[in-house]
Amino acid sequence: MPESDKKAPRVINKSGTLKMDDKTAATKQTRDIAGRKMDRKNRRDRVKADVAPKEFDEITIAVDRVSHTVAGGRRMRFKAIVAVGNHKNKVGVGVAKGGDVTSAVAKATRKAKKSMITFNMDGETICHETRTKVTGADVLMKPAAPGTGIIAGGTVRSIMGLTGVKNLISKSLGSTNKVNIAYAVIEGLRAQVPRKDWTGKKESK
């Protein structure tokens, strides 16, 4: 028997139906109930157009399990710390508790978006050195030259990664509590004053 008369092997899918070859799939047309051709390209474009880009990015700094003692015993819950920013000069931090990790993160994200602040920047760094204290946390932040990068610990680095600050030197001098450090960073950014508004600056005549 010549080779040209041999039939191609039949490929069967897991569902038991025959698998189409590439040539058949390329020429196949999808039709609706009335028998009209359906333009698959337009349908896919419509689905893509509905997905809008996110205005803010979010990052979960930490998720901890906490317990509350009640009459019947201990009640276990989860506490989430979430930071939200637009990679420019807007950032916020939220802390919330929930019965599971998903609900705790969702509530913390909503709180972070409601408490967002707008701070001043000097290029890609902060305007001036600042040291802020929130309860036991004591965070020192200094502006840095271009190319320095973000020299900071985990919590400060996570928050700064959501802002437009690319060069920063930071040091945590007090408590290691992530919630207090996060709030201290926000207060330090809120306290930034642009160079033109500094007091004691000599006025040019």
Secondary structure as UniProt FT lines:
FT   HELIX           3..5
FT   TURN            14..15
FT   HELIX           22..27
FT   TURN            33..34
FT   HELIX           40..50
FT   STRAND          57..70
FT   TURN            71..72
FT   STRAND          73..85
FT   STRAND          90..98
FT   HELIX           101..114
FT   STRAND          117..118
FT   TURN            123..124
FT   STRAND          130..134
FT   TURN            135..136
FT   STRAND          137..143
FT   TURN            146..147
FT   STRAND          150..151
FT   HELIX           154..160
FT   TURN            161..162
FT   STRAND          168..172
FT   HELIX           178..190
FT   HELIX           195..197
FT   TURN            199..200
//
